[in-house]
Amino acid sequence: MLTSCVTHHARARMQQRGIGADALDILFSYGKEAHDHHGAVILYMDKAAQRRLAEASNTKNRARRLAGLYAVLSRHGQVITVGHRTRRINRA
C-alpha cells in the first residue's frame, strides 16, 4: 500500500484503533466495495471475503480478526478513515 494514498486522519485512526498497514493491504485485496451514495466507497470484509482469505492463508484465525475491518475511500482513491464495524453496512 502506498502511504501517499492514506490521509493524515486515516493514519491517526489506524494508530488509535490498532490497524496495521498489512491489514489494510488485505482489505484492499479481499474486501468488498459498497458505495455510500455521497461519492465515497466503503471497503469491508463480508463473509465471502473472509472465506477467500481463509482459503488463501489456510487459517481462519486471521480472517476472523479482520472480519469487522472497514475503510472509507474518497472518489480519488485516498483512504479517508478506517475502523472496526459495530453495525452493518447499509448497501441500499
OpenMM code with the backbone's topology and positions (N, CA, C; nanometers):
from openmm import Vec3, app, unit

residues = "MET LEU THR SER CYS VAL THR HIS HIS ALA ARG ALA ARG MET GLN GLN ARG GLY ILE GLY ALA ASP ALA LEU ASP ILE LEU PHE SER TYR GLY LYS GLU ALA HIS ASP HIS HIS GLY ALA VAL ILE LEU TYR MET ASP LYS ALA ALA GLN ARG ARG LEU ALA GLU ALA SER ASN THR LYS ASN ARG ALA ARG ARG LEU ALA GLY LEU TYR ALA VAL LEU SER ARG HIS GLY GLN VAL ILE THR VAL GLY HIS ARG THR ARG ARG ILE ASN ARG ALA".split()
positions = [
    Vec3(0.0854, -0.1184, 0.0000),
    Vec3(0.0000, 0.0000, 0.0000),
    Vec3(0.0893, 0.1237, 0.0000),
    Vec3(0.0524, 0.2194, -0.0756),
    Vec3(0.1262, 0.3447, -0.0792),
    Vec3(0.0797, 0.4338, 0.0347),
    Vec3(0.1730, 0.4869, 0.1099),
    Vec3(0.1365, 0.5739, 0.2210),
    Vec3(0.0838, 0.7076, 0.1724),
    Vec3(0.1101, 0.7412, 0.0461),
    Vec3(0.0613, 0.8682, -0.0058),
    Vec3(-0.0894, 0.8658, -0.0278),
    Vec3(-0.1494, 0.7473, -0.0359),
    Vec3(-0.2932, 0.7392, -0.0589),
    Vec3(-0.3709, 0.7310, 0.0730),
    Vec3(-0.3022, 0.7456, 0.1856),
    Vec3(-0.3674, 0.7442, 0.3168),
    Vec3(-0.3587, 0.8848, 0.3751),
    Vec3(-0.4724, 0.9415, 0.4098),
    Vec3(-0.4740, 1.0769, 0.4651),
    Vec3(-0.4159, 1.0778, 0.6065),
    Vec3(-0.3842, 1.1956, 0.6538),
    Vec3(-0.3338, 1.2121, 0.7901),
    Vec3(-0.4369, 1.1609, 0.8907),
    Vec3(-0.5622, 1.1913, 0.8659),
    Vec3(-0.6708, 1.1456, 0.9535),
    Vec3(-0.6755, 0.9928, 0.9592),
    Vec3(-0.6636, 0.9283, 0.8430),
    Vec3(-0.6682, 0.7817, 0.8387),
    Vec3(-0.5483, 0.7211, 0.9119),
    Vec3(-0.4304, 0.7816, 0.8964),
    Vec3(-0.3130, 0.7315, 0.9688),
    Vec3(-0.3328, 0.7403, 1.1191),
    Vec3(-0.3919, 0.8512, 1.1637),
    Vec3(-0.4183, 0.8666, 1.3073),
    Vec3(-0.5182, 0.7614, 1.3552),
    Vec3(-0.6226, 0.7354, 1.2764),
    Vec3(-0.7232, 0.6354, 1.3144),
    Vec3(-0.6643, 0.4946, 1.3140),
    Vec3(-0.5744, 0.4678, 1.2191),
    Vec3(-0.5087, 0.3372, 1.2158),
    Vec3(-0.4290, 0.3149, 1.3437),
    Vec3(-0.3583, 0.4176, 1.3864),
    Vec3(-0.2783, 0.4058, 1.5081),
    Vec3(-0.3674, 0.3923, 1.6303),
    Vec3(-0.4721, 0.4720, 1.6395),
    Vec3(-0.5620, 0.4681, 1.7540),
    Vec3(-0.6352, 0.3346, 1.7658),
    Vec3(-0.6695, 0.2757, 1.6513),
    Vec3(-0.7530, 0.1557, 1.6504),
    Vec3(-0.6739, 0.0276, 1.6304),
    Vec3(-0.5426, 0.0375, 1.6248),
    Vec3(-0.4586, -0.0809, 1.6147),
    Vec3(-0.4710, -0.1530, 1.4822),
    Vec3(-0.4863, -0.0789, 1.3748),
    Vec3(-0.4991, -0.1374, 1.2412),
    Vec3(-0.3684, -0.1125, 1.1675),
    Vec3(-0.3010, -0.2197, 1.1310),
    Vec3(-0.1731, -0.2084, 1.0630),
    Vec3(-0.1885, -0.1937, 0.9126),
    Vec3(-0.0802, -0.1546, 0.8490),
    Vec3(-0.0801, -0.1388, 0.7037),
    Vec3(-0.1037, -0.2721, 0.6347),
    Vec3(-0.0558, -0.3826, 0.6950),
    Vec3(-0.0785, -0.5140, 0.6354),
    Vec3(-0.2264, -0.5507, 0.6356),
    Vec3(-0.2985, -0.5125, 0.7407),
    Vec3(-0.4430, -0.5377, 0.7461),
    Vec3(-0.5149, -0.4575, 0.6383),
    Vec3(-0.4687, -0.3366, 0.6138),
    Vec3(-0.5282, -0.2536, 0.5094),
    Vec3(-0.5001, -0.3121, 0.3707),
    Vec3(-0.3801, -0.3665, 0.3526),
    Vec3(-0.3476, -0.4331, 0.2264),
    Vec3(-0.4390, -0.5526, 0.2021),
    Vec3(-0.4648, -0.6299, 0.3051),
    Vec3(-0.5545, -0.7453, 0.2937),
    Vec3(-0.6953, -0.6982, 0.2598),
    Vec3(-0.7376, -0.5894, 0.3214),
    Vec3(-0.8702, -0.5347, 0.2930),
    Vec3(-0.8804, -0.4928, 0.1465),
    Vec3(-0.7749, -0.4313, 0.0921),
    Vec3(-0.7748, -0.3923, -0.0488),
    Vec3(-0.7769, -0.5149, -0.1394),
    Vec3(-0.7113, -0.6226, -0.0985),
    Vec3(-0.7038, -0.7426, -0.1810),
    Vec3(-0.8314, -0.8256, -0.1784),
    Vec3(-0.8933, -0.8400, -0.0604),
    Vec3(-1.0048, -0.9326, -0.0436),
    Vec3(-1.1386, -0.8659, -0.0152),
    Vec3(-1.1383, -0.7401, 0.0218),
    Vec3(-1.2606, -0.6733, 0.0656),
    Vec3(-1.3622, -0.6489, -0.0444),
    Vec3(-1.4830, -0.6225, -0.0019),
    Vec3(-1.5926, -0.5927, -0.0931),
    Vec3(-1.6191, -0.4420, -0.0900),
    Vec3(-1.6577, -0.3877, -0.2048),
    Vec3(-1.6857, -0.2445, -0.2152),
    Vec3(-1.8347, -0.2177, -0.2050),
    Vec3(-1.8687, -0.1087, -0.1390),
    Vec3(-2.0069, -0.0597, -0.1354),
    Vec3(-1.9996, 0.0916, -0.1486),
    Vec3(-2.0835, 0.1487, -0.2323),
    Vec3(-2.0877, 0.2935, -0.2495),
    Vec3(-2.1803, 0.3534, -0.1447),
    Vec3(-2.1419, 0.4684, -0.0911),
    Vec3(-2.2244, 0.5308, 0.0128),
    Vec3(-2.3209, 0.6337, -0.0446),
    Vec3(-2.3245, 0.6495, -0.1766),
    Vec3(-2.4144, 0.7408, -0.2475),
    Vec3(-2.3868, 0.8879, -0.2160),
    Vec3(-2.2657, 0.9151, -0.1637),
    Vec3(-2.2203, 1.0528, -0.1415),
    Vec3(-2.0838, 1.0737, -0.2057),
    Vec3(-2.0428, 0.9797, -0.2898),
    Vec3(-1.9157, 0.9909, -0.3584),
    Vec3(-1.8039, 0.9070, -0.3012),
    Vec3(-1.8224, 0.8488, -0.1853),
    Vec3(-1.7179, 0.7670, -0.1237),
    Vec3(-1.7480, 0.6188, -0.1451),
    Vec3(-1.6449, 0.5376, -0.1267),
    Vec3(-1.6573, 0.3925, -0.1376),
    Vec3(-1.6155, 0.3324, -0.0044),
    Vec3(-1.6927, 0.2349, 0.0427),
    Vec3(-1.6608, 0.1657, 0.1670),
    Vec3(-1.6080, 0.0277, 0.1312),
    Vec3(-1.4888, -0.0043, 0.1777),
    Vec3(-1.4315, -0.1381, 0.1627),
    Vec3(-1.4521, -0.2110, 0.2939),
    Vec3(-1.5034, -0.3331, 0.2889),
    Vec3(-1.5259, -0.4082, 0.4113),
    Vec3(-1.5113, -0.5568, 0.3845),
    Vec3(-1.4980, -0.6333, 0.4898),
    Vec3(-1.4841, -0.7777, 0.4790),
    Vec3(-1.6200, -0.8423, 0.5014),
    Vec3(-1.6819, -0.8912, 0.3946),
    Vec3(-1.8060, -0.9664, 0.4105),
    Vec3(-1.7696, -1.1143, 0.4291),
    Vec3(-1.8696, -1.1987, 0.4436),
    Vec3(-1.8426, -1.3401, 0.4701),
    Vec3(-1.7691, -1.4078, 0.3550),
    Vec3(-1.8037, -1.3706, 0.2317),
    Vec3(-1.7347, -1.4289, 0.1162),
    Vec3(-1.5873, -1.3884, 0.1150),
    Vec3(-1.5585, -1.2639, 0.1486),
    Vec3(-1.4200, -1.2166, 0.1541),
    Vec3(-1.3434, -1.2877, 0.2649),
    Vec3(-1.4080, -1.3099, 0.3781),
    Vec3(-1.3443, -1.3831, 0.4873),
    Vec3(-1.3123, -1.5259, 0.4452),
    Vec3(-1.4038, -1.5884, 0.3703),
    Vec3(-1.3818, -1.7243, 0.3219),
    Vec3(-1.2640, -1.7291, 0.2247),
    Vec3(-1.2586, -1.6312, 0.1310),
    Vec3(-1.1481, -1.6265, 0.0352),
    Vec3(-1.0143, -1.6082, 0.1063),
    Vec3(-1.0117, -1.5226, 0.2072),
    Vec3(-0.8893, -1.5002, 0.2832),
    Vec3(-0.8491, -1.6245, 0.3604),
    Vec3(-0.9454, -1.6914, 0.4226),
    Vec3(-0.9161, -1.8127, 0.4987),
    Vec3(-0.8611, -1.9223, 0.4077),
    Vec3(-0.9152, -1.9337, 0.2864),
    Vec3(-0.8658, -2.0336, 0.1918),
    Vec3(-0.7268, -1.9982, 0.1415),
    Vec3(-0.7026, -1.8702, 0.1182),
    Vec3(-0.5728, -1.8268, 0.0662),
    Vec3(-0.4630, -1.8393, 0.1711),
    Vec3(-0.4946, -1.8111, 0.2956),
    Vec3(-0.3922, -1.8143, 0.4002),
    Vec3(-0.3947, -1.9431, 0.4814),
    Vec3(-0.4885, -2.0322, 0.4515),
    Vec3(-0.5036, -2.1609, 0.5211),
    Vec3(-0.5218, -2.1460, 0.6713),
    Vec3(-0.5774, -2.0336, 0.7133),
    Vec3(-0.6081, -2.0159, 0.8545),
    Vec3(-0.7316, -1.9291, 0.8695),
    Vec3(-0.8225, -1.9704, 0.9533),
    Vec3(-0.9445, -1.8934, 0.9770),
    Vec3(-0.9222, -1.7848, 1.0811),
    Vec3(-0.8164, -1.7985, 1.1593),
    Vec3(-0.7907, -1.7044, 1.2682),
    Vec3(-0.7705, -1.5624, 1.2166),
    Vec3(-0.6911, -1.5477, 1.1129),
    Vec3(-0.6644, -1.4149, 1.0579),
    Vec3(-0.7909, -1.3558, 0.9966),
    Vec3(-0.8676, -1.4368, 0.9261),
    Vec3(-0.9917, -1.3896, 0.8646),
    Vec3(-1.0900, -1.3452, 0.9722),
    Vec3(-1.0937, -1.4149, 1.0834),
    Vec3(-1.1850, -1.3790, 1.1926),
    Vec3(-1.1444, -1.2465, 1.2568),
    Vec3(-1.0133, -1.2231, 1.2703),
    Vec3(-0.9664, -1.0970, 1.3300),
    Vec3(-0.9982, -0.9771, 1.2424),
    Vec3(-0.9980, -0.9966, 1.1110),
    Vec3(-1.0216, -0.8869, 1.0181),
    Vec3(-1.1682, -0.8748, 0.9769),
    Vec3(-1.2555, -0.9510, 1.0398),
    Vec3(-1.3960, -0.9577, 0.9975),
    Vec3(-1.4659, -0.8226, 1.0030),
    Vec3(-1.4409, -0.7416, 1.1023),
    Vec3(-1.5116, -0.6155, 1.1170),
    Vec3(-1.4393, -0.4946, 1.0621),
    Vec3(-1.3305, -0.5165, 0.9930),
    Vec3(-1.2495, -0.4057, 0.9428),
    Vec3(-1.3175, -0.3364, 0.8251),
    Vec3(-1.3094, -0.2039, 0.8208),
    Vec3(-1.3597, -0.1286, 0.7062),
    Vec3(-1.2704, -0.0083, 0.6793),
    Vec3(-1.2773, 0.0407, 0.5572),
    Vec3(-1.2058, 0.1623, 0.5176),
    Vec3(-1.2968, 0.2427, 0.4270),
    Vec3(-1.2922, 0.3744, 0.4417),
    Vec3(-1.3695, 0.4632, 0.3561),
    Vec3(-1.2718, 0.5317, 0.2625),
    Vec3(-1.3009, 0.5208, 0.1309),
    Vec3(-1.2145, 0.5781, 0.0282),
    Vec3(-1.2840, 0.6944, -0.0396),
    Vec3(-1.2073, 0.7969, -0.0739),
    Vec3(-1.2628, 0.9090, -0.1492),
    Vec3(-1.2809, 0.8658, -0.2940),
    Vec3(-1.3439, 0.9499, -0.3723),
    Vec3(-1.3641, 0.9158, -0.5140),
    Vec3(-1.2330, 0.9137, -0.5903),
    Vec3(-1.1268, 0.9679, -0.5302),
    Vec3(-0.9952, 0.9686, -0.5933),
    Vec3(-0.9087, 0.8520, -0.5465),
    Vec3(-0.9620, 0.7685, -0.4564),
    Vec3(-0.8898, 0.6505, -0.4097),
    Vec3(-0.8111, 0.6698, -0.2824),
    Vec3(-0.8186, 0.7879, -0.2218),
    Vec3(-0.7490, 0.8101, -0.0952),
    Vec3(-0.8261, 0.7460, 0.0190),
    Vec3(-0.7540, 0.6870, 0.1147),
    Vec3(-0.8170, 0.6307, 0.2334),
    Vec3(-0.8478, 0.7461, 0.3277),
    Vec3(-0.9763, 0.7664, 0.3556),
    Vec3(-1.0195, 0.8767, 0.4414),
    Vec3(-1.0154, 0.8362, 0.5878),
    Vec3(-1.0696, 0.7189, 0.6193),
    Vec3(-1.0701, 0.6703, 0.7564),
    Vec3(-1.0806, 0.5190, 0.7564),
    Vec3(-1.0456, 0.4582, 0.8685),
    Vec3(-1.0551, 0.3133, 0.8862),
    Vec3(-1.1118, 0.2852, 1.0242),
    Vec3(-1.1645, 0.1672, 1.0424),
    Vec3(-1.2185, 0.1312, 1.1734),
    Vec3(-1.2681, -0.0111, 1.1767),
    Vec3(-1.3316, -0.0442, 1.2874),
    Vec3(-1.3925, -0.1749, 1.3083),
    Vec3(-1.5431, -0.1546, 1.3136),
    Vec3(-1.6153, -0.2330, 1.2350),
    Vec3(-1.7604, -0.2181, 1.2293),
    Vec3(-1.8249, -0.2635, 1.3596),
    Vec3(-1.9240, -0.1867, 1.4028),
    Vec3(-2.0077, -0.2278, 1.5148),
    Vec3(-2.1518, -0.2446, 1.4680),
    Vec3(-2.1806, -0.1917, 1.3485),
    Vec3(-2.3136, -0.2048, 1.2876),
    Vec3(-2.2963, -0.2528, 1.1453),
    Vec3(-2.4027, -0.3012, 1.0865),
    Vec3(-2.3969, -0.3483, 0.9483),
    Vec3(-2.3839, -0.2296, 0.8537),
    Vec3(-2.3310, -0.2543, 0.7358),
    Vec3(-2.3143, -0.1520, 0.6339),
    Vec3(-2.4412, -0.1463, 0.5511),
    Vec3(-2.4995, -0.0296, 0.5417),
    Vec3(-2.6238, -0.0106, 0.4652),
    Vec3(-2.5882, -0.0009, 0.3177),
    Vec3(-2.6321, -0.0995, 0.2391),
    Vec3(-2.5968, -0.1041, 0.0979),
    Vec3(-2.7130, -0.0588, 0.0089),
    Vec3(-2.8208, -0.0176, 0.0653),
    Vec3(-2.9371, 0.0218, -0.0153),
    Vec3(-2.9329, 0.1680, -0.0529),
] * unit.nanometer
topology = app.Topology()
chain = topology.addChain("A")
for resn in residues:
    res = topology.addResidue(resn, chain)
    for name in ("N", "CA", "C"):
        topology.addAtom(name, app.Element.getBySymbol(name[0]), res)
